[in-house]
Amino acid sequence: MEYPALFLKRGEDARLKQGHVWVFSNEVDTARSPLNEFEPGERVAIVDASGRLIGLGYINPHALICARLLVRGAEHGIDRSLISHRLNVAASLRAMQYDEPYHRLVFGESDGLPGLVIDRFGPVLVGQIGTLGMEQLKPEIEAAIQKTLKPEVLVWKNQGSVRQLENLPEYVEVAIGSLPTTVIAREHGVDYAIDVEHGQKTGFFYDQRDNRGSLARLVDGKRVLDLFSYVGAWGLAAARFGASEVLAVDVSDAAVERVRANADRNGFADRVRAESADAFEFLKHLRQQRERFDVVIVDPPAFSKRKKDFAEARLAYRRINEMAMQVLARDGLLVSCSCSYHMPYSELISQINQGARHLDRQALVLKRLQQSADHPVVPAIPETEYLKGALLRVLPS
């Protein structure tokens, strides 16, 4: 099958040839390939200014990222066979890393399927499609999933701001099987009952799995505060690793109920308490009550989703970490993370250090934290490396 050509301007092919897969609308030679002549979601041949084929992809002429590359060269078309191959490669990579089928199975660009995310919860797969091109490929994706992965259930959780950028409707749909009453995410020997339909993203955040494992040997017998706890993944991991007391805090009443139910499910109800509150306000209350914790975990949602929000977000990270250190024991551990792509690791550490110095304390980085191995980073695609953080020891000066 021949695909219509999308010509790039001279010099605009360098990033693609280095390994990136995005084409921005201002990189297209619109004299040779007018964007308004392409059908949204159409499959295209991406060509450099000299007429040399770079590869095949799909296009949304109305989006800032107007095309994404799926295949380099033209040896393979964009079809069910390609998707099946990419799914098999992704699954084999996770099988090398994890003993149980609980992980991120497909991480978009990192697995050669830009615009597609799939999380695996045992026999249940929860997928998210974020681009028009992938939405057009949905029948082929479903057929490839059935052939290669054979799940009992496939749920499309197609919601969120990414879809809004491509003018896609938001919906939740069960494509294969029927959604069970309880869906379980299992991590570090803890079972988390999650809400696929109404919860955040796919219902669970596997990207912190390896970082939560860092709590082992550090929290035994300790008092732990888990801020922005969601379903309690950090706090319950701490309980699993021997924490004497865990206080989980989230602004969502539904999330707090999940924490309590999951604590009970795993036999931690006597050591895990959950409160519904704004984290900033709750930290003020704890400070007033002179509460102290041996370990404080700060894992907020993205404060900076857009580049223009960076200055405000930087102050928010400084403020929340400084307030967290005010309820931290004299020789305590701080786990601080950011899932904001626009917040570099160096800036996060700088804000934490400024907060520590303002309190006349010394922060020592014991371990740099990043997203788990089932969220692989493509060196040529910096956008695939979004999660950063640190495990710090905070001492009196």
Secondary structure as GFF3:
##gff-version 3
##sequence-region A 1 397
A	DSSP	beta_strand	5	7	.	.	.	ID=ss1
A	DSSP	alpha_helix	14	17	.	.	.	ID=ss2
A	DSSP	beta_strand	22	24	.	.	.	ID=ss3
A	DSSP	three_ten_helix	25	27	.	.	.	ID=ss4
A	DSSP	three_ten_helix	35	37	.	.	.	ID=ss5
A	DSSP	beta_strand	43	47	.	.	.	ID=ss6
A	DSSP	beta_strand	53	59	.	.	.	ID=ss7
A	DSSP	beta_strand	65	72	.	.	.	ID=ss8
A	DSSP	alpha_helix	80	97	.	.	.	ID=ss9
A	DSSP	beta_strand	102	107	.	.	.	ID=ss10
A	DSSP	three_ten_helix	108	111	.	.	.	ID=ss11
A	DSSP	beta_strand	116	121	.	.	.	ID=ss12
A	DSSP	beta_strand	124	129	.	.	.	ID=ss13
A	DSSP	alpha_helix	132	136	.	.	.	ID=ss14
A	DSSP	alpha_helix	138	148	.	.	.	ID=ss15
A	DSSP	beta_strand	153	158	.	.	.	ID=ss16
A	DSSP	alpha_helix	161	165	.	.	.	ID=ss17
A	DSSP	beta_strand	171	176	.	.	.	ID=ss18
A	DSSP	beta_strand	183	187	.	.	.	ID=ss19
A	DSSP	beta_strand	190	194	.	.	.	ID=ss20
A	DSSP	three_ten_helix	206	208	.	.	.	ID=ss21
A	DSSP	alpha_helix	209	213	.	.	.	ID=ss22
A	DSSP	beta_strand	223	227	.	.	.	ID=ss23
A	DSSP	alpha_helix	233	240	.	.	.	ID=ss24
A	DSSP	beta_strand	245	250	.	.	.	ID=ss25
A	DSSP	alpha_helix	253	265	.	.	.	ID=ss26
A	DSSP	beta_strand	272	276	.	.	.	ID=ss27
A	DSSP	alpha_helix	279	288	.	.	.	ID=ss28
A	DSSP	beta_strand	293	298	.	.	.	ID=ss29
A	DSSP	three_ten_helix	307	309	.	.	.	ID=ss30
A	DSSP	alpha_helix	310	325	.	.	.	ID=ss31
A	DSSP	beta_strand	328	338	.	.	.	ID=ss32
A	DSSP	alpha_helix	345	358	.	.	.	ID=ss33
A	DSSP	beta_strand	361	370	.	.	.	ID=ss34
A	DSSP	three_ten_helix	382	384	.	.	.	ID=ss35
A	DSSP	beta_strand	388	396	.	.	.	ID=ss36
###
